[in-house]
Amino acid sequence: MSDEIESARIQVFGADPRHAELEARELREVLRGLDGAQVRFAPPEAPRAREGAKGSELLTPEVVLVLTTGTLALARTAIKAWVEVRKSRKVRVVHADGTVTEFQGGVSGREVKALRDGQNGQGDKPGAGPGGER
C-alpha cells in the first residue's frame, strides 16, 4: 500500500432527511471498519436560496460524509456492497480530482421473491398478462 492519503466526499441519499442520516450513520460504521479509514460527517453547507422556499429550515434528503484513507479502491468495494443490499440506497462519491462515481441499490431478496411469486401465479394461467385477454 502506498503512503499517499486519498479523500472523497460521499453523498448518501434517503427518502427524507432522517432516512438519509440513518443510512449515512450505517455506512460510516461500515467504512470505519476499513483499515486506516477515517470517516466523519461533513459540516453542513450554507442553505441555498430556492425558488418557493419558505425558510432555512428546509432540509434535503442527502447527508455528506468525508472519507480519508490510504486506498479508495477498498472503500469503493465496501460502499458498493453496502448499497446493493437495498434498492432504496443511493450513494455518490465525489473524488478529490472531481470525478464522480454513483452507486444505486439492487433488488432486495424480498423483491426477488415477490417477482418470482408473481410470475408463477400469473405465468401459469393462459391469457394472463398484458394483452392476454381479448
Number of C-alpha atoms within 10 A of each C-alpha: 5 6 8 8 12 14 19 20 20 27 21 25 23 21 12 12 16 15 16 22 19 14 20 24 17 12 20 20 12 15 22 16 12 14 12 13 19 16 22 16 16 14 10 8 7 7 12 8 10 10 6 6 10 9 9 11 8 11 10 14 16 21 24 22 20 18 23 18 22 18 19 17 10 15 20 15 11 16 20 18 13 19 21 17 15 16 13 15 19 22 25 17 22 17 16 11 8 9 9 13 12 12 18 17 17 17 13 14 11 10 13 11 11 12 12 13 12 11 12 11 11 13 13 9 10 9 12 12 11 6 7 9 8 4
